[in-house]
Amino acid sequence: MRQGMYIGAVACALFGLGLCGAEAAPADQPPARRALIDLRDGREYPAEDNRMPGESMLSIFLLPGGGRPFVVVCPGGGYGMLAWDYEGEDLARWFNTLGMSAGVLRYRVSPNRHPAPLEDARRALRLVRDRAESWGVDGRRVGILGFSAGGHLACMAAVHGDPGNPGAGDPVDRQPSRPDFAVLIYPVVSMSEPWGHTGSRDNLTGGKSDEELLVFLSGEKQVTPNTPPMFLVHSYTDSVVPWRNSAELFLALKRNGIPAEMHLFDRGEHGYGMGLNDPVIGRWPDFLARWLDRQGFR
């Protein structure tokens, strides 16, 4: 498909929705309870703000009360490191202002390879549902958000979700790993096409070029009618992860009848996080809040 056709498809998705004038949510929520949860054994430890924990940990920001939505946040970093602050804790605190609880996922990165990161994401989603009652979480409104390579991980959790194993000895493994919604911000999506991101692919696979594996790891080729709703953000001028990653995924979602919304900005380099220093890009959190409302996830 020619480039102009992609832009036309995305523009229709954006302007047809009439997105304008989104208001910021009030930041008057009560303080969140902070803790670190070890994904392997479920033990809880004290959390330290602005300090990344060890591998396979979930740093939770739990609001009091019951029936709260929950978002697992996956920072980016090319599967080689994690942008823990501006693509992690900042988002968890922002979700708290919307009345949503959140957790930042310290998933395994290089030298760990696939399926280690996906195992961590799945385990985090199962754990949140297993503890939904004690954490005051609505187990039917558990989503995942990721930036860049974290967006790829969030996409993998969405397209390769499973219903859980009812016969598992570990009660956490009985819970579904499929998120109820996914939010991908300038995500890596494809691992099998030249417009993917070579660095993320090599860190995740160790440089292996097994075609079957690369197709499995390409989100745009794994969408089915069971894929959850998605919200996508990208920039046309992203020189690190091309915008086509999001565009191909968006089109695959629409072909399968999945509710999806994409925002393609005409400027903005890779890695802007919430984009709060830019009056245009910085609107995407407001757009996301409105989308969550319309979809019933908030």
Backbone torsions as a table, in degrees:
resi	resn	phi	psi	omega
1	MET	NA	137.9	-177.7
2	ARG	-71.7	154.8	-177.4
3	GLN	-55.5	-42.6	-178.8
4	GLY	-61.1	-32.5	179.1
5	MET	-69.1	-36.3	177.2
6	TYR	-62.8	-47.7	-178.5
7	ILE	-61.8	-39.0	178.9
8	GLY	-63.5	-41.9	179.8
9	ALA	-63.6	-42.2	-179.6
10	VAL	-69.8	-40.5	179.7
11	ALA	-61.2	-40.4	177.3
12	CYS	-61.0	-39.8	-179.4
13	ALA	-65.0	-36.2	-176.8
14	LEU	-79.9	-58.5	-170.3
15	PHE	-73.3	-21.9	176.6
16	GLY	-69.3	-15.0	-178.2
17	LEU	-92.0	-14.2	179.0
18	GLY	62.1	44.2	-176.7
19	LEU	-81.2	111.5	177.0
20	CYS	-161.6	154.0	173.5
21	GLY	67.3	28.9	178.8
22	ALA	-66.1	136.1	-179.4
23	GLU	-97.2	141.1	176.8
24	ALA	-68.5	144.3	179.0
25	ALA	-74.0	147.8	178.2
26	PRO	-65.0	140.3	-178.2
27	ALA	-99.7	49.3	-176.3
28	ASP	-109.9	24.8	179.2
29	GLN	-73.7	153.1	176.3
30	PRO	-67.1	161.7	-178.2
31	PRO	-61.1	145.0	178.7
32	ALA	-85.1	148.7	172.5
33	ARG	-82.2	130.0	-177.1
34	ARG	-107.5	137.0	177.4
35	ALA	-164.4	160.9	172.6
36	LEU	-109.2	134.5	179.1
37	ILE	-117.2	124.9	176.0
38	ASP	-77.3	119.1	-176.6
39	LEU	-65.9	-23.2	-174.9
40	ARG	-77.7	-42.2	-177.5
41	ASP	-123.3	-1.2	176.6
42	GLY	77.8	4.9	-179.3
43	ARG	-70.0	150.8	-176.9
44	GLU	-108.9	139.1	179.9
45	TYR	-133.3	159.3	176.8
46	PRO	-64.1	144.8	179.3
47	ALA	-101.2	146.8	174.1
48	GLU	-117.5	119.8	179.6
49	ASP	-61.5	144.2	176.4
50	ASN	62.1	24.6	175.7
51	ARG	-133.2	120.6	-177.6
52	MET	-74.2	131.1	-179.5
53	PRO	-80.1	-177.6	176.5
54	GLY	-69.4	174.9	-175.6
55	GLU	-63.2	153.1	176.2
56	SER	56.7	49.5	177.8
57	MET	-126.5	149.8	175.4
58	LEU	-117.0	118.3	178.5
59	SER	-92.3	108.5	-170.6
60	ILE	-96.7	147.4	175.8
61	PHE	-126.3	85.9	-172.3
62	LEU	-97.2	124.7	174.2
63	LEU	-85.5	148.7	177.3
64	PRO	-69.0	164.7	179.9
65	GLY	102.6	-169.9	-177.8
66	GLY	-128.5	162.1	175.2
67	GLY	67.8	26.3	-179.7
68	ARG	-78.3	140.9	167.1
69	PRO	-66.4	159.2	-179.3
70	PHE	-137.5	139.2	178.5
71	VAL	-124.6	125.2	171.5
72	VAL	-86.3	121.5	-176.1
73	VAL	-102.7	127.3	-178.9
74	CYS	-113.4	103.9	177.8
75	PRO	-64.0	155.9	175.8
76	GLY	-86.3	-177.6	179.5
77	GLY	148.8	18.5	174.6
78	GLY	66.6	22.0	-175.4
79	TYR	59.0	21.4	176.5
80	GLY	-120.2	-22.7	177.3
81	MET	-157.1	-178.2	179.9
82	LEU	-133.6	130.3	174.5
83	ALA	-82.9	76.5	-166.5
84	TRP	-63.6	-33.5	-173.3
85	ASP	-83.8	-68.9	-171.0
86	TYR	-78.8	-12.3	173.2
87	GLU	-115.9	16.7	-177.5
88	GLY	-138.5	-87.3	-175.6
89	GLU	-62.3	-35.4	178.3
90	ASP	-58.9	-39.5	-179.7
91	LEU	-70.7	-39.3	179.4
92	ALA	-61.3	-42.6	179.2
93	ARG	-66.4	-37.6	178.3
94	TRP	-65.4	-42.3	176.9
95	PHE	-60.2	-35.2	176.4
96	ASN	-59.7	-36.7	178.6
97	THR	-66.1	-19.3	177.1
98	LEU	-90.4	1.3	-177.1
99	GLY	84.2	18.0	-178.9
100	MET	-113.1	138.9	173.0
101	SER	-82.4	160.8	-176.1
102	ALA	-153.9	165.4	175.0
103	GLY	-146.9	137.2	178.9
104	VAL	-96.3	126.7	-173.3
105	LEU	-93.1	122.4	172.1
106	ARG	-93.5	81.0	-178.7
107	TYR	-84.1	159.4	-178.6
108	ARG	-72.5	137.4	177.5
109	VAL	-124.1	-177.1	-179.4
110	SER	-52.5	135.0	18.0
111	PRO	-84.3	3.3	172.7
112	ASN	-69.2	146.8	-178.1
113	ARG	-120.1	172.7	171.8
114	HIS	-56.5	135.0	15.1
115	PRO	-101.2	18.3	-173.9
116	ALA	-54.6	-49.6	-179.9
117	PRO	-62.1	-41.6	-179.4
118	LEU	-65.9	-37.5	176.0
119	GLU	-60.0	-40.7	178.9
120	ASP	-65.8	-42.9	180.0
121	ALA	-64.3	-44.9	178.9
122	ARG	-61.8	-43.3	-179.3
123	ARG	-62.7	-39.8	179.3
124	ALA	-63.0	-44.3	180.0
125	LEU	-64.5	-40.8	177.5
126	ARG	-64.7	-41.8	-177.5
127	LEU	-63.2	-42.3	178.9
128	VAL	-59.5	-43.6	-179.8
129	ARG	-69.0	-36.4	178.8
130	ASP	-64.0	-33.9	-177.8
131	ARG	-102.6	15.0	-174.6
132	ALA	-53.2	-47.7	-176.7
133	GLU	-64.5	-48.0	-177.3
134	SER	-70.9	-25.2	179.0
135	TRP	-93.2	-1.3	-178.2
136	GLY	69.4	35.0	-175.9
137	VAL	-108.7	143.0	171.9
138	ASP	-85.0	107.9	-176.3
139	GLY	-65.4	-7.4	177.2
140	ARG	-98.1	2.9	178.0
141	ARG	-133.9	60.4	179.1
142	VAL	-113.1	114.2	-176.9
143	GLY	-115.7	180.0	179.2
144	ILE	-139.4	142.1	178.8
145	LEU	-131.8	141.3	177.2
146	GLY	-148.7	150.4	176.2
147	PHE	-107.9	137.2	171.7
148	SER	53.4	-119.3	176.7
149	ALA	-64.4	-30.3	173.1
150	GLY	-65.5	-29.3	173.6
151	GLY	-67.7	-37.7	174.8
152	HIS	-61.8	-43.8	179.5
153	LEU	-62.8	-42.8	178.0
154	ALA	-62.3	-39.6	178.2
155	CYS	-64.4	-42.8	178.7
156	MET	-60.9	-42.0	177.8
157	ALA	-62.1	-35.1	-177.9
158	ALA	-73.8	-45.7	-175.1
159	VAL	-83.5	-17.7	179.7
160	HIS	-117.5	30.5	177.7
161	GLY	-67.8	152.5	178.8
162	ASP	-132.3	161.1	-175.6
163	PRO	-80.8	-1.0	-176.3
164	GLY	89.8	167.7	-178.7
165	ASN	-111.5	102.0	-176.0
166	PRO	-62.0	-19.8	-179.9
167	GLY	-96.2	6.6	-176.7
168	ALA	-67.1	143.7	176.8
169	GLY	-69.4	-33.7	177.4
170	ASP	-85.7	118.1	-177.8
171	PRO	-60.1	-26.9	177.7
172	VAL	-62.2	-39.4	-178.0
173	ASP	-71.4	-8.8	176.3
174	ARG	-81.1	-13.2	-175.9
175	GLN	-85.4	151.2	177.1
176	PRO	-66.7	146.9	174.5
177	SER	-100.2	-8.8	-179.5
178	ARG	-71.5	121.9	175.7
179	PRO	-70.0	156.1	177.7
180	ASP	-79.6	-20.9	174.4
181	PHE	-158.2	160.3	179.0
182	ALA	-136.0	140.1	179.1
183	VAL	-122.5	120.0	-175.6
184	LEU	-120.1	120.4	-177.2
185	ILE	-111.3	122.4	-170.8
186	TYR	32.6	58.7	-171.3
187	PRO	-81.2	148.1	158.7
188	VAL	-73.2	132.1	-179.8
189	VAL	-122.1	-51.5	-175.4
190	SER	-94.6	139.4	172.2
191	MET	-111.8	-2.3	-174.5
192	SER	-115.0	-3.0	-177.8
193	GLU	-115.6	153.3	-178.4
194	PRO	-64.5	-19.2	178.7
195	TRP	-89.6	12.7	171.6
196	GLY	-77.4	-152.6	179.9
197	HIS	-128.7	110.4	-173.1
198	THR	-60.7	-42.1	-178.2
199	GLY	-61.2	-45.2	178.2
200	SER	-63.8	-42.8	-179.9
201	ARG	-60.7	-46.3	-177.4
202	ASP	-68.2	-38.2	177.1
203	ASN	-65.8	-36.0	-176.9
204	LEU	-77.1	-36.3	-173.3
205	THR	-107.2	-7.5	-174.5
206	GLY	74.3	20.2	179.3
207	GLY	84.1	5.7	179.6
208	LYS	-69.5	145.3	-177.6
209	SER	-116.0	26.9	178.6
210	ASP	-61.5	116.3	-171.9
211	GLU	-62.7	-39.8	-179.5
212	GLU	-61.9	-41.7	178.7
213	LEU	-66.5	-43.3	-178.2
214	LEU	-64.4	-36.3	175.9
215	VAL	-66.9	-41.9	177.0
216	PHE	-58.2	-36.0	-176.8
217	LEU	-89.5	8.2	178.9
218	SER	-104.0	103.6	-172.4
219	GLY	-58.6	-35.2	-177.4
220	GLU	-67.5	-16.6	179.9
221	LYS	-100.6	2.5	-175.5
222	GLN	-118.3	4.0	-179.8
223	VAL	-68.7	136.2	175.8
224	THR	-133.6	172.2	176.2
225	PRO	-62.0	-11.7	178.9
226	ASN	-94.4	-0.6	178.8
227	THR	-67.4	137.8	-178.5
228	PRO	-73.7	164.2	177.2
229	PRO	-57.9	149.2	-178.3
230	MET	-135.8	150.1	175.3
231	PHE	-123.0	125.8	-173.1
232	LEU	-122.8	141.4	175.6
233	VAL	-133.2	134.0	176.0
234	HIS	-153.6	169.8	175.5
235	SER	-123.2	139.3	-178.6
236	TYR	-63.1	-28.4	-176.5
237	THR	-96.1	12.2	177.8
238	ASP	-62.7	114.5	-177.4
239	SER	-93.6	-3.5	-178.4
240	VAL	-99.4	-53.8	176.7
241	VAL	-119.4	104.5	-174.9
242	PRO	-57.4	146.4	-178.2
243	TRP	-59.7	-21.5	-178.7
244	ARG	-62.1	-24.3	175.7
245	ASN	-55.6	-49.1	179.7
246	SER	-71.7	-38.7	-176.9
247	ALA	-63.0	-44.5	179.3
248	GLU	-63.7	-39.9	178.7
249	LEU	-66.4	-43.5	179.2
250	PHE	-57.7	-46.0	-179.4
251	LEU	-64.7	-38.1	177.3
252	ALA	-64.6	-38.9	178.0
253	LEU	-63.4	-45.1	-178.9
254	LYS	-66.8	-36.9	177.5
255	ARG	-61.3	-28.9	-178.8
256	ASN	-97.6	8.1	176.2
257	GLY	72.3	25.2	-179.0
258	ILE	-90.1	130.4	174.4
259	PRO	-57.2	125.6	-177.4
260	ALA	-150.9	145.6	176.0
261	GLU	-135.3	134.0	179.9
262	MET	-127.6	138.0	175.2
263	HIS	-118.4	115.0	179.1
264	LEU	-110.6	108.4	-179.6
265	PHE	-85.2	147.7	-176.6
266	ASP	-82.1	-4.3	176.1
267	ARG	-145.8	170.2	178.4
268	GLY	119.2	118.6	177.6
269	GLU	-81.4	166.1	-178.0
270	HIS	-62.9	143.6	169.9
271	GLY	89.9	29.0	-177.7
272	TYR	-86.3	-0.2	178.1
273	GLY	60.1	-129.2	179.0
274	MET	-76.8	-9.3	175.5
275	GLY	65.2	27.9	-171.8
276	LEU	-68.1	-15.9	177.7
277	ASN	-86.5	-0.8	-179.5
278	ASP	-117.7	123.4	-175.9
279	PRO	-66.5	-17.7	179.2
280	VAL	-97.7	-58.5	-179.3
281	ILE	-60.6	-33.7	-179.0
282	GLY	-66.3	-1.1	176.4
283	ARG	-81.7	-16.2	-172.1
284	TRP	-61.5	-34.9	176.0
285	PRO	-61.0	-37.2	177.0
286	ASP	-65.1	-42.0	177.5
287	PHE	-61.2	-40.1	179.2
288	LEU	-64.2	-43.2	179.6
289	ALA	-58.7	-42.1	179.7
290	ARG	-67.9	-38.9	178.2
291	TRP	-63.7	-43.2	178.1
292	LEU	-59.8	-39.9	176.8
293	ASP	-62.4	-49.0	-177.5
294	ARG	-63.6	-33.2	-178.7
295	GLN	-84.5	-6.8	179.8
296	GLY	79.5	21.8	-177.8
297	PHE	-98.6	1.0	-179.3
298	ARG	-128.5	NA	NA
